[in-house]
């Protein structure tokens, strides 16, 4: 194999970035909007291989069809792994097309879950997901009726509280998963605190951090999907395949989800969930949203806008007392200042 050098592609290098985009397009991949580092291999002036990272994921990996079989993918992945290790990211994830998944198996990435013929979700720890399942807290005695709820709570509203209360009242035990990825305007540590305080009156809840396995829209790749609907549907199917494994581990028979009529993304995700979960033996309960005033659904996006605007009269109709107390405190000031600096907080 010819000796090749790996080059960093800097964000302001327009010519190099155009070549990266061109190679990705040539190999049937759209460039991901979420990238924080990109590298490439050149043969003279021709860019022949590329790869990128975002957080602790590897993404947008491509080798020119004219150079495949020369071990370039191995070079790119090894370089990106070294780069991640230097940043302190030792537990790495990647998504790949199912028809190329075996290449990454040879590079030490073990499959966590897959959607047939579409996507394989992998990690570089042989027993990573198995170890995560074993860390999930369990009740001391096996309850008869067990449910699960996954929330981001950005921030925790009366709508979230209503949904948790309903799931708690209708089941002997509720496993409440809080999305732990810090991709929200309200940090995870605060979101978790507000969820726990806002549900402290309920005595049948086990709280869980979602960890790196429950997939978010920020980490899920769109770069080899044909359109937005395909992205959402495949994300939902992959996410539910992972949830099925969690449900088996915790004996979960029911999952609750809030109705989301105004969001195309969430509504489509919920539709896939309603269709798919029963095939796993899990009942899916879609709960109508709690409303205020003229029947407007309470939402975290309205609450974020109210926080940005300093509209406390509206916040009193949207947030439980525990959340209101926090956002009125000095501790919340940096979060509110960040909200005020954002152009659009509704769809964050």
Secondary structure, DSSP 4 states (H G I P E B T S, - for coil): -----EEE--TT-HHHHHHHHHHHHHTT-PPPS--SEEEEEEETTEEEEEEEEETTEEEEEEE-TTSTTSSHHHHHHHHHHHHHHHTT--S-EEEEEGGGHHHHHHTTPEEEEEETTTEEEEES-TTHHHHHHHHS---SS--SSEEEEEE--TT--HHHHHHHHHHHHTSSEEEEEE---S-SSS-HHHHHHHHHHHTTT-SSEEEEE-TTTS--TTTS--TT-SSHHHHHHHHHHHHHHHHHHHHHHHT--EEEEE--TT-HHHHHHHHHHHHHGGGGT-EEEEEPPPEETTTEEP-HHHHHHHHHHT-HHHHHHHS-HHHHHHHTSGGGHHHHHHHHH-S--TT-
